[in-house]
Amino acid sequence: MKRSHLPLNGLRAFEASARHLSFTGAGLELRVTQAAVSHQVKGLEEVLGVRLFRRLPRGLALSEEGEALLPVLSDAFNRISLTLDRFEGGRFSDIVTIGVVGTFASGWLIPRLPSFHRAYPDIELRISTNNNRVNLAADGLDFAIRFGDGSWQGTENTALVPGALSPACAPDIAARLRQPSDLARETLLCSYREDEWQRWFDAAGCDCPPIKGVVFDSSVTMANAAVQGAGVALLPVTMFSRELGAGQLVQPFDCSVEVGKYWLSAQRRRQSSQAMTAFAGWLIAEAA
């Protein structure tokens, strides 16, 4: 089978039908009739020699072949759409897409964005936040900014800023804390990285009490809980300078523990655009 003979309309009809699990829903999206969508999908199935759907009394179900094809097509059409969006006003605009761990986005990057836009007014940044779990290729990202040890497979990583952790809490809780062992009487808020409190208590030179309670997947959410008096959070305090400066949070002890850094992460062996190079250079300079 010659791949150049694959019907583009059939591929588009299949992708839309697979998302809706309905020829009718796909027809409404593509602004054609249900019969036209069904005909286009049938033609694609004939070219491929496989069944992409199981026709049910009510709606559709993907076959194994359809399940394998859908994510590939969805990604391809999404990339085409994103690229075409860059042709506006008769020119090709420079876009950099970044997936950023939420703590770094709110505590470090966003306050500095006006500086970037003044330096590079023709580059459009598209930022999505996450809880440190990201896949550059699958998510269609130029860069990721994430927290850890910098050893992610298939990526090149540049250290940006340290992420030393220290306890932080509301002022009324801080007022009754005199030494690290006093934390044993408090609710200790924790992240999904289970060993962080243990490592901090080791650095402080005292025993770690049992850690029980809510587990957070975001330091931003955990800090908000601490501001509201829910307990003591172990936070990368440099990312919460505004809350500390405003007195919403208090850092009761100077002791901190280094469990990772924030890194700029890019796919290995991917050629960078001029916009990507400009953003990376600006970010690294700001971090320095």
N, C-alpha and C positions, 0 to 999 in steps of 0.2 A: 504494500500500500504506500503510495506517495503521500508524504505528509503535506505537501503543497496543495493537495486536492481536498484536504479537510474543509468542510463547509463552515465558514466563520459564523454564519447565522445559526447553524445547528449547535455549535459550541456555546454561543451566547444563550440560545434557548434552553439548552441543557442546564447551564449554570444557574440561570434564573429559576427554572423549574425545580432544581435540586434544593435551592434555598427555600422556596415556598412549599415544596412537595405538592405542587399543584400546577397544572398547565394553565388553569384559569388565572391564578395569581401571577404567573410569569407573563401571561398575555397582557394583563393590566399594566405591569411594570414596563414591558417592551412596547406597549401600545399597538399590539396586533391581536388577532383573534386567538381564542383557545385552540381552534382547529389548526391555525397556522403554526403555533408553537408545537403541537403534537406532531404535525407533519415534519417540521424541521428536526425534532429530536429523533423521529423514526428514521429520517434520512441519515443522520449521524450514526445511529446504531447500525444501519446497513453498511455504511462505509467502514466502521470499526469491526464489524462482525461480532458484536457482543450486545447483550441487553444491559442498558444503563439503569432502567427502572423495572420494578415489579408493579404492574397496574393492579390496584386494589379497588374494591367496591367504592370506597371513599378516599380519594387521593392517591398518592404515590408513595413508594418506598424505594430507596436506593438499592441497587444490586451491589455486590462486592466491587465490581468494575466501576460502577458509578461513584461509590465511596472513595475509590482511589483517585478518580479523575477530578472530583469536585474541588478539593483544596488547591490543586495545581492551577485549575482554571480561575478560581476565585482570586488567587494571588496574582495571576497574570493580568486579569482584567482590572484589578485594583491598581496595579503598577501603571498600566496604560492610562487609567483615569487620572492618577496623580501627576503623571508626566504632562498630559494634555492640559491639566489645570494651570500649568506653568506658562502656557501661551496665552497671555492676556495683554490687551492693548498693543498688539502687533510686535511684542517682544517676548523673549524667553527669560523668565525671572529665575533668579537663583534661590533655591530652597534647600534648607538643611533640616532633616528630620532627626529628632533626638528623643530617646526614651530615658527618663531621668527618675531615679529613686526619689520618692516624694519629699523626704527629709531634706535632701540637697536642693531640690527645686525651690521649696518655700524658704529655706533658711539661708541659701547662698546664691543660687542662680538668678531667681526672679528679681531681687533688689539690684542686680548688676545689669539687667537687660537694657535699660535706657542707655547705658554706656556703650553697649554693643551696637545698638541701633544708630547712635550718633556716629560711630566709627564706620559702620557698614549699612547705610540706609537701603541699599538695593538687595540685601540678603534677607529672605523671609525664613524665620525659624518656626518649625512646627514641633511643639513639645508635648509629649504624653508622659504622664507619671505612672509609676508602678511601685510595687513593694519589693524591689530588688530582684525580681525574677523576670528576665527578658531574654528574647532570642532575636539577635540582630537581623539575621537573614529572613526568618519566618515573619517577623513583624515589619519588614521593609524599612529598617532604620539605617541611617548613616552612622550614627553614634549611639552609644549608651553611656550613661554616667551612673555608676553603681558602687556599692560598698562591699569590701571584702579584701582578699589578699592579692588580687590582680592576676590570678591564674585560671582564667576561663578559656576553655578549649577553643581553638580556631580564631582567637582574637589577639590583637596587639593592644596593650594597655599602658597608659601613662598616668602615674600617680599625680593627683591634684592637691588634695588637702588631707591632713590626718583626721581621724574620727574618734579621738579618745573619749571614753565613756566615763561619766561621773554621775552620782545621784543628784537629782533635782526634784523639788517638791514645792507645794504651796507654803507661804510664809508661816502659817499657824502650825504646820507640821514641823518645819525647820526649827521653830522656836523651842521645841522639846528634844531636839537632837544635840547631844553634847559630844558623843564619840561614836565611831562606826558601830560598836556593839549595840547601841540604842536602836539601830534599824531592825533588830530582831523583834521589836514590839510593834512594828509598823507593817502595813500592807505593801509588799514589794511588787511593783508592776514589772512585767518582763516581756521580752520579745520572743520570737520563735527560735532565736539562737539561745538554747537553753543554758549554756555554760557561762554566760556573760556575768551574772551576779557572782557565781563562784569565783571567777577570775578577779573580779573587783575586790571581793573580800580577802582573797589571797594577797592581793597587792596592799590592802589596808592592814594586813597582819592579824586578822581575827577570823573566827569560824563563820561560815555561811549558814544562816538559818534555813529551814525548809521553805522553799518557794512555792506558794500555792496561790491560785487566783486566776484572773483573766490573762490570757496570752495575746499580745498584739502583733500584727504583721506590719505595723507602721509606727515609726518613732513619732511622727506627727500626731497620730491618734493617741498614742501613749502620753505624749506631753500634754495634750489637751485634757486627758483624764487627770494628770497630776495637777494641772492648773485648777481643776475643779475639786481638788482635795481627795481624789480616789486612792491616793497612795504615793509612794516614792518611786519615781521612774529612773532607770539607768539610761542616760541619754548622751548622744554626741553633743556636748554643751555648746560647741562653737556654732552649731546650726540653730541654736535657740537664744542668740544674743539679744534679740528684741524682747522676748519674754523675760529674760533675766534682767535686762536693763530697765524694764517697766515694773519690776518687782512682782510680776505674776508668778515667777518661779524663783526659787532660791537654791543655790548650790551649797549645801551645808558643810561639805568636806572638800578639801583641796585635792585629795587623792583621786587619781584617774587611772584608767587602764586602756592600753592600746590593743584593740582586737582587729583592727583593719583600717583601711583608708578609702577615700573616694577616688575613683579612677575614671578616666576617659577611655572608653573601649570602642574599638573599631574592628571590622572584619579583616583578618589577615589576607594579604595579597590583593585587597580591593583597591583599585585606583581612585584616588580622592579627586573630587572636583575642586575648582578654585574656591568655591564657597565653603566647602568642607575644610580646606586648608586654612582659610581665613578664620573660621570659627574655632578650630582647634588651636591655632596660634594665639588668638585672643584669650581663650579660656585658660590655657596654660600660663600665659603672662599674668592674667588676673590672679590665678592661684599662687603664683610665685610672689 
